[in-house]
Amino acid sequence: MVKTLITTLLLISSFMYTSNDELILSSITDYLNINIENKTIIFVSIDAQKLYLIKKNIIIKSYSISSSEYGIGNKNGSNKTPLGLHTIARKIGEKTPINGRMIARVFTGETSIIYLDGSRSKTDDITSRILWLQGEEDGINKGENIDSFKRYIYIHGTSEEGLIGQPASHGCIRLKNKDVIDLYKDVAIGTLVLIL
């Protein structure tokens, strides 16, 4: 009886996982209107507060994130997370230690205090690694007053790890420090990043 129940639960969870994967891959294909079979793509789901790393049409990793606490949007100065297709324009922090604090994309030599309890830090640190995003869609995330690159939109580590899983940033995509280091190793400049 217990064995049958466990087998049934495993089958249901496996079906749910596959269905979710298919939904994610379908959303990407529909938006991009290209075959993604031989591509590496980062997909950021604002609704799920998740980042998915996809290689050759398979979701190989997923991480909890924080997008903007102010919602989605593209305007300069809005502190909102921009939607649409981006690419990784720059990778920064290869030699920065875990939890290393960066200001203006430069390691300060300091290690940040990491808040795990949902508290806000006084300095809202960018930590460990930065993947600087460039918008690829004119009028959506590229161009005057809406340019993701000029807005300094990153995927980065944070000192506020306790807030991961809910909107809490000022426009960027935040990850836990160990997760951003892991992701950094798996992607290259030019990797597609779709935020929806």
N, C-alpha and C positions, 0 to 999 in steps of 0.2 A: 504493500500500500504506500509506504513512505517513498520507496524507490520509484513507483509510478508517478507520484506527485512531483518529486524532484525532476524526473524526466520531462513531465508535462511543463513545469515551470521553465526549465531550460529551453524547451522548444518555443514557448511563448516569448521569452526574452530574446531568443535568437531571431525570431520573426520580427519583433519590434525593432531590434537593432538594424536588421537588414532593411526594413521599411523606412526607417529614419535615414539611413545611408542613401537609399534610392531617392528619397525626397530631396535631400541635400544636393546630390549629384544632378538631379533633374533641374533644380532651381538654378544651379550654376550654368548648365548647358543651355537652358532657356534664355538666361540673361545674356550670356556671352555669344550665343549662336555660333559656337565653334565646337569641334571635337576636342575633348580634353584628355583623351586616352593616353597621350604621350607627354602630358604637361604636369608640372608641379604647380599647385595652386593653394593659396591660403584662402579659406572662406571664413568670414566673420559673420556670425548670426547675432544681430542686435537683440532680437526677441529672446533667444536662448541664452544670451551672454556666454557664447562659446566661440572658440576659434578651432577650425578643423584644418589639418594639414593633409592634402590630397596628393598622392603620387600615382600616376598611371591609372586614374579613375578609381582609386581605392583610398578610403579615409584611413590613414595610418596612425594618426594621433589626434587627440582633441584636448583642449585646455579651457578652463573657465577664464573669463575675462571680466574687465569693467570697461564699458564704453562711457560716454559722457553723461553726467548727471543732469545735463541741460537738454538731453534728447539728441535727435539727429538734425543735421543741417550743414550747410556749406559756407555760410557767410563768414568772412574775416571778422574776428573779434567776438563771434557768437559763443565760443567754447563748446560747440556741438560737434558730434562725430559725423564726418561726411560719408555719404553712401557712394556706391558705384565701384567701378573698376579702377584699381591702382596698381602700381608696381613698386617693388622695393628699389629705391633710388640709391640708398647708401646703407651700409652696415657699420655700426660704430660700437666700440667697446670690447673688441676681441680679447684684450689683455686686462680688462677691468675685472677685479675679483667679484665674486658673488656679493650682492648688496652694496657694491661700490657706488658711491654717489657721483652723479655727473651734473655739471652746470654748463650750459651752452655746448653740450655734447663732448665735454672734456672731463675725465676722471679727476676729482678734486684731491684724491689721496685719502679721503675719508670713507668710512663704512657707515651706512645709514642704520638707524634704529628701525627695525621692522615691526610694525604694529599688526598683531594677529587678531586682536579682539574687536575690530570694527571701529577703533578710534581713528581720528584724523591726525595726521602729523602736522606740525606747524610749518614745515618747509615743503611738503608735497613732492618728495624727491623722485627724480628719474634715476633708476638704478640698473646696474649689471650690464644691460645691452640695449641698443637702439636699432630698430629697423625703420628708417625714414621713408615715408611713403610719398609717392608722386602720383597725382591724379592723372588719369588717362582719358577722361571724357570732357571735352570742351563744353562749357556751360553747366556742368554738373559738379566737377571737382577740379577743374583746370580752367584758368583764365582769371581775369581781373576780379579781385575781391572775393573769389571762391576757390583759390588755388591751394590744394592740400599741402603741397610741398612748401609754399611760402607761409602757410599757417603752422608749419612745424608739426604736422600730424605724424606720430610715430606709433609703432608697437614697441612697448618698453616695459622694463621691470619697475616695480613700485615699492615704496616704503609702507604702503597701506594695504598689505596683503589680506587683512581681515575684511576688506570691502570687496574683494574679488568675488564675482558671481552676481553683482548688482551694478547698475549704472552709478559711477562715482568719480569719473575722470573729468578733465576739462577739455575734452575733445579727442584725446589719444585713445588707443587701445592698450589697456594695462594688463600685464600678466604677472603671475608670481615669479620671483627671481629665478628659481630653478627651471621653470617652464620657459622663460624667455631665453635662457642660456641654451636649453635643449633645442628650441625652435631655431635659434640663430645658427646652430651647427648644420641644420637640415635644409637651409634655403640659401639662395644666391641673389646677388643683385640682378634685377630684372624679373624675379619671380612675381607672378600675378597675384594680386590680393583683391578679392571681391568682398565688399562690405554691403550687406543687405539687412 
